């Protein structure tokens, strides 16, 4: 187990170094970009090693897996900050909201409104990112860019929940450079939506293991990385 532990520490350090270099190229500090370690389908023992190595922002795609891991891993100091990065069905929101720091995948006005109502009822208030389908792929959830701006007034009306930014995924099969236009588009959409709504929208969640450096160069404040943290480790 010692070799696996050491490899996870090395991978985490290496990824953080790459983030820092990309942030420097964009004129920002490494602290301006948060690494969300994507632990989808990781065994709990490996997740525990990742937390022991210093990771505190953990991202899960599936609510049920997030529930199970949050319960199994329990309380840490500093605390684990759970991020839901995958699709949230309305019937899973009630149990999910109290467990998470941030939901990256608010993909419709209907879901946003439902989270607001549920938050008022339960007092749970995780930060919310609006998911935008910048690639236009039918398999992806999220607002189309034009629909997001069309809904600006209604989004602004959901003012009892903390809407803090936008999220996107580049098209399947892209690399860092071919993914870059999606990241530029998300940043420009964020700026326009902020202008129309008056919302701060400081956060941009974009970039994964194959393209996160380009995302950071284009303004990402959150990168969602799983594969690069598992390099050399069998799951």
C-alpha positions as CSV (number, residue, x, y, z in Angstrom):
1,X,0.0,0.0,0.0
2,X,2.9,2.3,0.6
3,X,3.8,2.4,-3.1
4,X,0.2,3.3,-4.1
5,X,0.1,6.0,-1.4
6,X,3.3,7.5,-2.7
7,X,2.2,7.4,-6.3
8,X,-1.0,9.2,-5.4
9,X,1.0,11.9,-3.6
10,X,3.3,12.3,-6.6
11,X,0.4,12.4,-9.0
12,X,-1.4,15.1,-6.9
13,X,1.8,17.1,-6.6
14,X,2.5,16.9,-10.4
15,X,-1.1,18.0,-11.3
16,X,-0.9,20.9,-8.9
17,X,2.4,21.9,-10.5
18,X,0.9,21.9,-14.0
19,X,-2.1,23.9,-12.8
20,X,0.3,26.4,-11.2
21,X,2.3,26.8,-14.4
22,X,-0.8,27.3,-16.5
23,X,-2.1,29.8,-14.0
24,X,1.2,31.7,-14.3
25,X,0.9,31.8,-18.0
26,X,-2.5,33.4,-17.7
27,X,-1.2,36.0,-15.2
28,X,-2.8,34.4,-12.2
29,X,-1.6,32.7,-9.0
30,X,-1.9,29.0,-8.5
31,X,-4.4,29.8,-5.7
32,X,-6.8,31.2,-8.2
33,X,-7.6,27.7,-9.5
34,X,-9.1,24.9,-7.4
35,X,-8.4,21.3,-8.2
36,X,-11.5,19.1,-7.9
37,X,-10.3,15.5,-7.7
38,X,-12.9,13.4,-9.5
39,X,-13.2,10.1,-7.6
40,X,-15.9,8.5,-9.8
41,X,-15.7,4.7,-9.4
42,X,-12.6,5.0,-7.2
43,X,-12.6,2.5,-4.3
44,X,-13.0,4.2,-1.0
45,X,-9.6,3.1,0.2
46,X,-8.0,5.0,-2.7
47,X,-10.1,8.0,-2.0
48,X,-9.0,7.9,1.6
49,X,-5.3,7.9,0.4
50,X,-6.1,10.9,-1.8
51,X,-7.5,12.8,1.1
52,X,-4.6,11.9,3.3
53,X,-2.3,13.3,0.5
54,X,-4.0,16.6,0.9
55,X,-6.9,16.7,-1.5
56,X,-10.1,18.2,0.0
57,X,-12.3,19.0,-3.0
58,X,-13.7,15.8,-4.2
59,X,-16.0,15.4,-7.2
60,X,-18.6,12.7,-7.9
61,X,-20.7,12.1,-10.9
62,X,-23.5,10.0,-9.3
63,X,-25.4,11.1,-6.2
64,X,-25.7,7.6,-4.8
65,X,-21.9,7.1,-5.0
66,X,-21.4,10.5,-3.3
67,X,-23.8,9.6,-0.5
68,X,-22.0,6.3,0.1
69,X,-18.5,7.8,0.1
70,X,-19.4,10.8,2.2
71,X,-20.8,8.5,4.9
72,X,-17.9,6.0,4.7
73,X,-15.2,8.6,4.8
74,X,-16.8,10.6,7.6
75,X,-15.4,13.8,9.1
76,X,-11.9,15.1,8.4
77,X,-9.9,18.2,9.5
78,X,-9.8,20.2,7.3
79,X,-13.2,19.0,6.0
80,X,-13.8,17.3,2.7
81,X,-15.7,19.5,0.3
82,X,-17.9,17.4,-1.9
83,X,-18.8,18.5,-5.4
84,X,-21.5,16.9,-7.5
85,X,-20.3,17.2,-11.1
86,X,-22.8,14.9,-12.8
87,X,-26.5,15.1,-13.6
88,X,-28.8,15.6,-10.7
89,X,-32.3,14.1,-10.9
90,X,-34.9,16.1,-8.9
91,X,-35.7,13.0,-6.8
92,X,-32.2,12.8,-5.6
93,X,-31.7,16.5,-4.8
94,X,-33.2,16.4,-1.2
95,X,-30.6,14.0,0.0
96,X,-27.7,15.5,-2.0
97,X,-28.0,19.2,-1.1
98,X,-26.9,19.0,2.5
99,X,-23.8,16.9,1.6
100,X,-22.3,19.1,-1.0
101,X,-20.3,22.3,-1.1
102,X,-21.0,22.9,-4.8
103,X,-23.2,21.5,-7.6
104,X,-21.5,22.0,-11.0
105,X,-24.3,20.5,-13.1
106,X,-27.4,22.6,-12.7
107,X,-28.5,22.0,-16.3
108,X,-32.0,23.6,-16.6
109,X,-34.2,26.4,-15.3
110,X,-36.5,23.7,-13.9
111,X,-33.8,22.1,-11.8
112,X,-32.5,25.5,-10.7
113,X,-36.0,26.5,-9.5
114,X,-36.5,23.1,-7.8
115,X,-33.2,23.5,-5.9
116,X,-34.2,27.0,-4.8
117,X,-37.5,25.7,-3.4
118,X,-35.8,22.7,-1.7
119,X,-33.2,25.0,-0.2
120,X,-35.8,27.2,1.3
121,X,-37.5,24.2,2.8
122,X,-34.4,22.5,4.2
123,X,-31.9,25.3,4.7
124,X,-29.3,23.6,2.5
125,X,-27.5,26.2,0.3
126,X,-24.6,24.7,-1.8
127,X,-23.0,27.0,-4.4
128,X,-24.5,26.4,-7.9
129,X,-22.9,26.4,-11.3
130,X,-25.1,26.5,-14.4
131,X,-24.0,23.8,-17.0
132,X,-23.7,25.0,-20.6
133,X,-23.5,22.6,-23.5
134,X,-20.9,24.5,-25.5
135,X,-20.1,21.5,-27.7
136,X,-23.7,21.1,-28.9
137,X,-23.5,17.3,-28.5
138,X,-26.9,15.7,-28.0
139,X,-25.5,13.3,-25.3
140,X,-24.6,16.2,-23.0
141,X,-26.9,18.0,-20.5
142,X,-27.0,21.7,-20.1
143,X,-28.3,25.0,-21.5
144,X,-27.5,25.8,-25.2
145,X,-25.5,29.1,-25.1
146,X,-28.4,31.0,-26.7
147,X,-30.9,29.5,-24.3
148,X,-28.8,30.5,-21.3
149,X,-28.9,34.1,-22.3
150,X,-32.6,33.9,-23.2
151,X,-33.2,32.7,-19.6
152,X,-31.1,35.5,-18.1
153,X,-34.1,37.3,-16.4
154,X,-35.5,34.0,-15.0
155,X,-32.1,33.0,-13.7
156,X,-31.7,36.4,-12.0
157,X,-35.0,35.8,-10.4
158,X,-33.7,32.7,-8.6
159,X,-32.0,35.0,-6.2
160,X,-32.4,33.0,-3.0
161,X,-29.7,30.5,-4.0
162,X,-26.0,31.2,-4.6
163,X,-25.5,31.0,-8.4
164,X,-21.7,31.5,-8.6
165,X,-20.7,30.6,-12.1
166,X,-20.8,28.3,-15.2
167,X,-19.6,24.9,-16.1
168,X,-18.9,23.1,-19.4
169,X,-17.3,20.0,-20.9
170,X,-15.5,20.1,-24.2
171,X,-16.5,17.8,-27.0
172,X,-15.6,14.2,-26.9
173,X,-12.3,13.4,-28.6
174,X,-10.8,16.9,-28.4
175,X,-7.4,17.7,-27.1
176,X,-6.2,20.8,-25.2
177,X,-6.1,23.0,-28.3
178,X,-9.2,21.8,-30.0
179,X,-11.1,22.1,-26.7
180,X,-10.0,25.7,-26.2
181,X,-12.8,27.3,-28.1
182,X,-15.3,25.8,-25.7
183,X,-13.5,27.4,-22.8
184,X,-13.3,30.8,-24.5
185,X,-17.0,30.6,-25.2
186,X,-17.9,29.7,-21.6
187,X,-15.9,32.7,-20.3
188,X,-17.5,35.0,-22.8
189,X,-21.0,33.7,-21.9
190,X,-20.2,34.2,-18.2
191,X,-19.3,37.8,-18.8
192,X,-22.5,38.4,-20.8
193,X,-24.7,36.6,-18.3
194,X,-23.2,38.5,-15.5
195,X,-23.8,41.8,-17.3
196,X,-27.5,40.9,-17.9
197,X,-28.2,39.5,-14.5
198,X,-26.0,41.4,-12.1
199,X,-24.7,38.1,-10.7
200,X,-21.1,37.9,-9.7
201,X,-20.4,34.6,-11.5
202,X,-16.8,34.4,-10.4
203,X,-16.4,30.6,-11.0
204,X,-15.7,28.8,-14.3
205,X,-15.6,25.0,-14.0
206,X,-13.9,23.7,-17.1
207,X,-11.1,21.4,-18.0
208,X,-10.4,17.8,-17.3
209,X,-7.3,15.6,-17.4
210,X,-6.7,15.9,-21.1
211,X,-7.3,19.7,-21.5
212,X,-7.1,21.4,-18.1
213,X,-4.1,23.5,-18.8
214,X,-5.8,25.2,-21.8
215,X,-8.9,25.7,-19.5
216,X,-6.7,27.4,-16.9
217,X,-5.1,29.6,-19.5
218,X,-8.6,30.7,-20.6
219,X,-9.8,31.5,-17.0
220,X,-10.9,28.3,-15.3
221,X,-11.2,28.6,-11.5
222,X,-12.1,25.0,-11.0
223,X,-10.7,22.0,-12.9
224,X,-12.2,18.5,-12.6
225,X,-9.4,15.9,-12.8
226,X,-9.6,12.2,-12.3
227,X,-7.5,10.2,-14.8
228,X,-4.3,12.2,-14.3
229,X,-4.4,11.5,-10.5
230,X,-4.6,7.7,-11.2
231,X,-1.6,7.5,-13.5
232,X,0.3,4.3,-12.8
233,X,-2.4,3.0,-10.4
234,X,-4.8,0.1,-11.1
235,X,-8.4,0.6,-9.9
